[in-house]
Amino acid sequence: NSMSLKQLSSWCKGRFGSNKVIASKEERPVDAPWIVMDSSMARDDWNWTPTTTLHTILEEIAKHAEANPQWLKTTN
């Protein structure tokens, strides 16, 4: 239940089409300071595994983005 940033970018491009990313050093309120995209440490340390698949999570986010077209522009 993990993917690389490259895989995520590819999934997003396939789902939404190309979206120009503008580099910025400005900290924005929606920027995540830390993102864990691999649950293996939680599995190893706490015997925990995710019950929601990565595909389900991405689809939920995609549906929200499609229902709220300005959301992607607002968070860009």
N, C-alpha and C positions, 0 to 999 in steps of 0.2 A: 504494500500500500504506500509506495513512495515513487517519486519521479524527479528527474533532474529539472533544473530551470529551463534547459533547452527543450526537454520533452513538453513541459508546461507551455512554453512559448509556442511550440509547434501545434499543440492542441488548441490553444487560443486562436492562432492564425487560421486553423482549419474550421473552427466554429464561428469566428467573427470576421475573418478576413484580416488583411494587413492593418495594423494600427501603428502609426509612427510613434516611436518612443522618444521623448525629448529628455535628454540628460539634464539634471539639475542637482545642485548641491544643497538646495533649499530643503529644510525638513518640513514635511507636510503632516497635518494631523492624522492622515490616513496611512502614513508610512509605518509599516511594521518594523520595530527595532530588531526583531529576531524571529526567524521562521524555521520551524522544524518540519522537514519534509520526509523524514525517515523515522518510523516508530520502533526501530529495532532496539534502541536503548531502553525504552519503556517496557518492551517485551522481555528483554533480558533482566532488567532490574526489578520489575514489579509483576512480571508474568501477565502483562496487559497486552491485548491486541485490539485493534479498532474493529468496531462492528459495522461501521458505515464504510462502504467502498470509496476509493478515490474517485471512481467514475461517477458515483452518486453525488458526491460533494461538488465535483466540477459541474455536473448537470444542474444542480440546485443553484449554484452561482450564475451559470449561464442563463437560466430561466429568469432569475432576478434581473440580470443585466438587460435581457431582451424586453422584459416588462417595464423597465425603467431606462429608456435609451440615453438619458442625460447622465446616468450614473457613471459610465465609463469616462465620459468627458470631464465630469466633476472630479473624479479620482485620478485623472491623468496629470 
